[in-house]
Amino acid sequence: MSTPQGASSASARPAPTASTAPTPGTAPDASQTQPATGQPVGRALSARQQRRRDETSSTPRLLRLARAGAAAAALLTGVVATGTFSTDGLNATPNVVADQWAAAEQARVDIPRADLLAAQRVTDPAAAGEQGLETYDEVLRAAATDLSRTGDDAGGAAGDWSTFVTGVERAVAQESTETYAAASAAAASATDQVAEVADARADDLLTGSRSMLTTVVGTLGVAVLVGIMVWLALRTRRIVNVPLTGAALVTAGLTWLSVNPGALPLDYDQYVQDTRASTTALQEVYQARTAQLAAAAGVDVDAQEQVTQATQALDRVGDPALEQAWSEVAAGDDPQETTGAYAQVEDALAARVTDDLDRVEPGVGAPAALTAAGALLLGVVAAGLAWTGVTQRLRDYR
């Protein structure tokens, strides 16, 4: 039996439902109204909400960057405070610096002593004798060893030293005071150069771990840490961050010590200064005595100027007995008449210098290494505190 076509079409059309056929007289549901963008009106974000959402999503990434920057600033300050680096580049370790300093201080007295013994050989060979020649050879070997231990900065001094040694032998062979005078000038030049090296190494020991580079890097490190602290407080609405504050204080402390080295509870600074005073005094005494002998032999030299410089150097040592004995040497016209007073000054100063330089490692090397190690340890601690402080805030966003 066939079905009418109209009835079939009517049955194929779905019946209207309540959701698609609104009741007459009622307003359409606002939640079903779509804006032009296709986003429901009730879920649209305001500009302020969107900004907060963007900040929240970017904060963990910024915190990770801040954490790395804070730790790096603190650690770098500690590394620089060890004295390993300076504005000139990489520095030697404290024990190497101490050894070079001791060698240069020894050379600054051995070279003038060799010059004095050479003057005695040239001006009075009979008085020098065989024993004087043996002593001269021993001093030559000692000075050559000293120069080899002072580092690359003493290259020019080594050349002048070689000129002196060969010049003295020619002067003795020719019995020429003029040839000796040229050789003595080379010895004086070598002495001045090793004295500069000694003073530079002493300055490295006194300020190497508290150099200008430490001050600059430390100041920048403190600025970075404080800046991160302020940014973190504004970003997270938490004012105090104890670990990060501790890192800033440790870094500031290292920087302050670079400007005020006397605050360290160590006394090797005074030891270095005392040793420099005694070696300089012995150097000047040797050079003054050499000038007296040379002047007596007719060499054109300003002996009085050399004596004055020795007197000033002895004043810095602060030993009244030495000053009294040297005043007799300085006032004498004939070196032969002041031999006893001069021997007293030389023996006392030489013993003082030997004692000072024998204590270089326990007196300077070990404390300097301890100071460098302490600076590095504090840098690591500060870096750890900085890392921990920022990590605390990063966890709030996980």
C-alpha positions as CSV (number, residue, x, y, z in Angstrom):
1,M,0.0,0.0,0.0
2,S,1.5,3.3,-1.0
3,T,1.9,6.3,1.3
4,P,0.9,9.7,0.1
5,Q,3.9,11.9,-0.7
6,G,2.8,14.8,1.5
7,A,2.6,12.6,4.5
8,S,6.1,11.2,3.9
9,S,7.6,14.7,3.7
10,A,5.8,15.7,6.9
11,S,7.1,12.8,8.8
12,A,10.7,13.4,7.7
13,R,10.8,16.9,9.2
14,P,11.8,16.9,12.9
15,A,9.4,18.2,15.4
16,P,10.4,21.5,17.0
17,T,11.8,21.3,20.5
18,A,11.6,23.7,23.4
19,S,15.1,24.9,23.0
20,T,14.7,25.9,19.4
21,A,11.3,27.4,19.8
22,P,11.2,30.1,22.3
23,T,8.1,30.8,24.2
24,P,6.3,33.8,22.8
25,G,6.7,36.9,25.0
26,T,10.1,35.8,26.6
27,A,13.5,37.3,25.8
28,P,16.2,35.1,24.2
29,D,18.9,33.7,26.6
30,A,21.9,36.0,26.7
31,S,24.3,33.1,27.1
32,Q,23.3,31.8,23.7
33,T,24.0,35.1,22.0
34,Q,27.4,35.0,20.2
35,P,29.5,38.1,19.6
36,A,31.2,38.9,16.4
37,T,34.5,37.3,17.7
38,G,32.9,34.0,18.4
39,Q,33.8,34.2,22.2
40,P,31.0,34.1,24.8
41,V,30.4,37.6,26.2
42,G,30.4,36.3,29.8
43,R,34.0,34.8,29.3
44,A,35.6,37.9,27.8
45,L,38.8,39.1,29.7
46,S,39.3,42.7,30.6
47,A,42.7,44.4,29.7
48,R,43.7,44.4,33.4
49,Q,42.9,40.7,33.8
50,Q,44.9,39.9,30.6
51,R,47.9,41.8,31.9
52,R,47.8,40.0,35.2
53,R,47.5,36.7,33.3
54,D,50.6,37.5,31.1
55,E,52.6,38.6,34.1
56,T,51.8,35.4,36.0
57,S,52.7,33.2,33.1
58,S,56.1,35.0,32.5
59,T,57.1,35.3,36.2
60,P,58.6,31.8,36.6
61,R,60.9,32.3,33.5
62,L,62.0,35.7,34.9
63,L,62.6,34.2,38.3
64,R,64.9,31.5,36.8
65,L,66.9,34.2,35.1
66,A,67.0,36.3,38.3
67,R,68.2,33.2,40.2
68,A,71.0,32.6,37.8
69,G,72.1,36.2,37.8
70,A,72.1,36.6,41.6
71,A,74.1,33.4,42.1
72,A,76.6,34.4,39.4
73,A,77.1,37.9,40.8
74,A,77.8,36.6,44.3
75,L,80.1,33.8,43.1
76,L,82.1,36.0,40.7
77,T,82.8,38.4,43.6
78,G,84.2,35.6,45.6
79,V,86.4,34.3,42.7
80,V,87.8,37.8,42.1
81,A,88.4,38.4,45.8
82,T,90.8,35.4,45.9
83,G,93.3,37.6,43.9
84,T,93.4,35.1,41.1
85,F,92.5,37.8,38.6
86,S,93.4,41.4,38.2
87,T,93.1,44.2,35.7
88,D,96.2,42.8,34.0
89,G,94.8,39.2,33.6
90,L,95.5,36.0,35.5
91,N,97.6,36.2,38.7
92,A,99.9,33.7,40.2
93,T,98.8,31.8,43.3
94,P,99.7,33.4,46.7
95,N,102.5,30.9,47.5
96,V,104.1,31.5,44.1
97,V,103.9,35.3,44.6
98,A,105.4,34.9,48.1
99,D,108.3,32.8,46.7
100,Q,109.0,35.4,43.9
101,W,108.9,38.2,46.5
102,A,111.4,36.5,48.7
103,A,113.7,35.8,45.8
104,A,113.6,39.4,44.6
105,E,114.2,40.7,48.2
106,Q,117.2,38.4,48.5
107,A,118.5,39.5,45.1
108,R,118.3,43.1,46.0
109,V,120.8,42.5,48.7
110,D,123.0,39.9,47.0
111,I,123.7,42.0,43.9
112,P,124.9,45.0,45.9
113,R,127.0,42.7,48.1
114,A,128.6,41.2,45.0
115,D,129.3,44.8,43.8
116,L,130.9,45.6,47.1
117,L,133.1,42.5,47.0
118,A,134.1,43.4,43.4
119,A,135.1,46.8,44.5
120,Q,137.3,45.3,47.2
121,R,138.9,43.0,44.6
122,V,139.6,45.9,42.2
123,T,140.7,48.6,44.7
124,D,142.7,46.3,47.1
125,P,143.3,42.8,45.7
126,A,145.8,42.0,48.5
127,A,143.2,42.7,51.2
128,A,140.5,40.7,49.4
129,G,142.8,37.6,49.1
130,E,141.8,34.0,48.3
131,Q,139.0,34.0,50.9
132,G,137.5,37.1,49.4
133,L,137.4,35.5,46.0
134,E,135.6,32.4,47.3
135,T,133.1,34.6,49.0
136,Y,132.6,36.6,45.9
137,D,132.0,33.4,43.8
138,E,129.4,32.2,46.4
139,V,127.5,35.5,46.2
140,L,127.6,35.4,42.4
141,R,125.9,31.9,42.5
142,A,123.4,33.0,45.1
143,A,122.4,36.1,43.1
144,A,122.0,34.1,39.8
145,T,119.7,31.7,41.7
146,D,117.7,34.6,43.1
147,L,117.2,36.1,39.6
148,S,116.0,32.8,38.2
149,R,113.3,32.6,40.9
150,T,111.9,36.1,40.6
151,G,109.8,35.5,37.5
152,D,109.7,36.9,34.0
153,D,109.7,40.5,35.2
154,A,113.4,40.3,36.1
155,G,114.6,39.6,32.5
156,G,116.3,43.0,32.2
157,A,118.0,42.6,35.5
158,A,119.5,39.3,34.4
159,G,121.0,41.0,31.4
160,D,122.6,43.8,33.5
161,W,123.8,41.1,36.0
162,S,125.7,39.3,33.2
163,T,127.2,42.6,32.1
164,F,128.4,43.2,35.7
165,V,130.0,39.8,36.1
166,T,132.0,40.0,32.8
167,G,132.9,43.6,33.4
168,V,134.3,42.9,36.9
169,E,136.6,40.2,35.5
170,R,137.9,42.6,32.8
171,A,138.4,45.3,35.5
172,V,140.4,42.9,37.7
173,A,142.5,41.7,34.7
174,Q,143.2,45.3,33.6
175,E,143.4,46.7,37.1
176,S,141.1,49.4,35.8
177,T,138.8,51.4,38.0
178,E,137.1,52.9,34.9
179,T,136.1,49.4,33.7
180,Y,134.9,48.6,37.2
181,A,132.8,51.8,37.3
182,A,130.9,50.7,34.2
183,A,130.4,47.2,35.7
184,S,129.2,48.7,38.9
185,A,126.7,50.9,37.0
186,A,125.2,47.7,35.5
187,A,125.0,46.2,39.0
188,A,123.1,49.2,40.2
189,S,120.7,49.0,37.3
190,A,120.0,45.3,38.1
191,T,119.5,46.1,41.7
192,D,116.9,48.8,40.9
193,Q,115.0,46.4,38.6
194,V,114.8,43.6,41.2
195,A,113.9,46.1,43.8
196,E,110.9,47.1,41.6
197,V,110.0,43.5,41.2
198,A,110.2,43.0,45.0
199,D,108.0,46.0,45.7
200,A,105.5,44.8,43.1
201,R,105.3,41.3,44.6
202,A,105.0,42.8,48.0
203,D,102.1,44.9,46.8
204,D,100.5,41.8,45.3
205,L,100.7,40.1,48.7
206,L,99.3,43.1,50.5
207,T,96.5,43.9,48.1
208,G,96.3,41.1,45.6
209,S,93.1,39.6,46.9
210,R,91.7,43.1,47.6
211,S,92.5,44.7,44.3
212,M,90.6,47.4,42.4
213,L,89.1,44.7,40.3
214,T,87.5,43.2,43.4
215,T,86.1,46.6,44.3
216,V,84.5,47.1,40.9
217,V,83.1,43.6,40.5
218,G,81.9,43.5,44.1
219,T,80.1,46.8,43.8
220,L,78.4,45.7,40.7
221,G,77.5,42.3,42.4
222,V,75.9,44.1,45.3
223,A,74.0,46.4,42.9
224,V,72.7,43.3,41.0
225,L,71.6,41.5,44.2
226,V,69.9,44.6,45.7
227,G,68.2,45.2,42.3
228,I,66.9,41.6,42.2
229,M,65.7,42.0,45.8
230,V,63.7,45.1,45.0
231,W,62.3,43.6,41.8
232,L,61.3,40.4,43.6
233,A,59.5,42.3,46.4
234,L,57.5,44.3,43.9
235,R,56.8,41.2,41.8
236,T,55.8,38.8,44.6
237,R,54.4,41.3,47.1
238,R,56.9,39.9,49.7
239,I,59.3,42.4,51.1
240,V,61.9,40.4,53.0
241,N,63.9,37.5,51.5
242,V,66.3,36.4,54.2
243,P,68.7,34.2,52.1
244,L,69.0,36.8,49.3
245,T,69.6,39.5,51.9
246,G,72.4,37.3,53.4
247,A,73.9,36.9,50.0
248,A,74.0,40.7,49.5
249,L,75.6,41.2,52.9
250,V,78.3,38.6,52.3
251,T,79.1,40.1,48.9
252,A,79.2,43.6,50.4
253,G,81.5,42.4,53.1
254,L,84.0,41.0,50.6
255,T,83.9,44.3,48.7
256,W,84.4,46.3,51.9
257,L,87.5,44.2,52.8
258,S,89.0,45.0,49.4
259,V,89.0,48.7,50.4
260,N,89.9,48.1,54.1
261,P,92.5,45.3,54.2
262,G,93.6,46.2,57.6
263,A,90.3,44.9,59.0
264,L,91.5,41.3,58.4
265,P,92.6,39.5,61.5
266,L,96.0,38.8,60.1
267,D,99.4,40.3,60.7
268,Y,101.4,39.4,57.6
269,D,100.9,42.9,56.2
270,Q,103.2,44.2,59.0
271,Y,105.6,41.3,58.4
272,V,105.9,42.2,54.7
273,Q,106.5,45.8,55.5
274,D,109.1,45.0,58.1
275,T,111.0,42.7,55.7
276,R,110.9,45.3,53.0
277,A,112.4,47.8,55.4
278,S,115.3,45.5,56.5
279,T,116.2,44.4,52.9
280,T,116.1,47.9,51.6
281,A,118.3,49.1,54.5
282,L,120.9,46.4,53.8
283,Q,120.8,47.1,50.1
284,E,121.5,50.8,50.7
285,V,124.2,50.0,53.2
286,Y,126.0,47.8,50.7
287,Q,125.7,50.5,48.0
288,A,126.9,53.2,50.3
289,R,129.9,51.2,51.4
290,T,130.7,50.4,47.8
291,A,130.6,54.1,47.0
292,Q,133.0,54.9,49.8
293,L,135.5,52.4,48.6
294,A,135.2,53.5,45.0
295,A,135.5,57.2,45.9
296,A,138.7,56.4,47.9
297,A,140.1,54.7,44.9
298,G,139.5,57.7,42.7
299,V,136.2,56.6,41.0
300,D,133.9,59.5,40.3
301,V,130.9,58.7,42.4
302,D,128.7,60.6,44.9
303,A,129.4,58.7,48.0
304,Q,127.8,61.2,50.3
305,E,124.4,60.8,48.5
306,Q,124.6,57.1,48.9
307,V,125.4,57.4,52.6
308,T,122.5,59.7,53.1
309,Q,120.1,57.2,51.5
310,A,121.4,54.4,53.7
311,T,120.9,56.6,56.8
312,Q,117.3,57.2,55.8
313,A,116.7,53.5,55.2
314,L,118.2,52.6,58.6
315,D,115.9,55.2,60.2
316,R,112.9,53.2,58.9
317,V,114.2,50.0,60.5
318,G,114.0,51.7,63.9
319,D,117.1,50.1,65.6
320,P,119.0,52.7,67.7
321,A,122.1,50.4,67.9
322,L,122.3,50.1,64.2
323,E,121.8,53.8,63.7
324,Q,124.6,54.6,66.2
325,A,127.0,52.3,64.5
326,W,126.2,53.6,61.1
327,S,126.7,57.2,62.2
328,E,130.3,56.3,62.8
329,V,130.6,54.8,59.3
330,A,128.9,57.8,57.7
331,A,131.2,60.3,59.5
332,G,134.4,58.5,58.6
333,D,136.6,59.8,55.8
334,D,138.7,56.7,55.3
335,P,136.7,53.4,54.9
336,Q,139.6,51.5,56.5
337,E,139.1,53.4,59.8
338,T,135.4,52.4,60.1
339,T,135.7,48.7,59.3
340,G,134.6,47.6,62.8
341,A,131.5,49.9,62.8
342,Y,130.5,48.8,59.3
343,A,130.9,45.1,60.2
344,Q,128.5,45.6,63.1
345,V,125.9,47.1,60.9
346,E,126.3,44.6,58.1
347,D,126.2,41.5,60.4
348,A,123.1,42.7,62.3
349,L,121.2,43.7,59.2
350,A,122.2,40.5,57.3
351,A,121.0,38.4,60.3
352,R,117.7,40.3,60.3
353,V,117.1,39.8,56.6
354,T,117.9,36.1,56.8
355,D,115.5,35.6,59.6
356,D,112.7,37.5,57.9
357,L,113.1,35.7,54.6
358,D,113.3,32.3,56.3
359,R,109.8,32.9,57.6
360,V,108.2,33.7,54.2
361,E,106.1,30.6,53.8
362,P,104.6,30.5,57.4
363,G,104.6,34.2,57.7
364,V,103.2,35.2,54.3
365,G,102.5,32.3,51.9
366,A,100.1,30.3,54.2
367,P,98.1,33.3,55.5
368,A,97.7,34.7,51.9
369,A,96.5,31.3,50.7
370,L,94.1,31.1,53.6
371,T,92.7,34.5,52.8
372,A,92.2,33.5,49.2
373,A,90.5,30.3,50.1
374,G,88.2,32.1,52.6
375,A,87.2,34.6,49.9
376,L,86.3,31.8,47.5
377,L,84.3,30.0,50.2
378,L,82.3,33.1,51.1
379,G,81.6,33.6,47.4
380,V,80.2,30.1,47.2
381,V,78.1,30.6,50.3
382,A,76.7,33.8,49.0
383,A,75.9,32.2,45.7
384,G,74.1,29.4,47.5
385,L,72.1,31.9,49.5
386,A,71.1,33.8,46.5
387,W,70.0,30.7,44.7
388,T,68.0,29.5,47.7
389,G,66.3,32.9,48.1
390,V,65.0,33.2,44.6
391,T,64.1,29.5,44.5
392,Q,61.7,30.1,47.5
393,R,59.7,32.6,45.4
394,L,59.9,30.3,42.3
395,R,58.2,27.5,44.2
396,D,55.2,29.8,44.8
397,Y,54.4,29.6,41.1
398,R,54.6,25.8,40.7
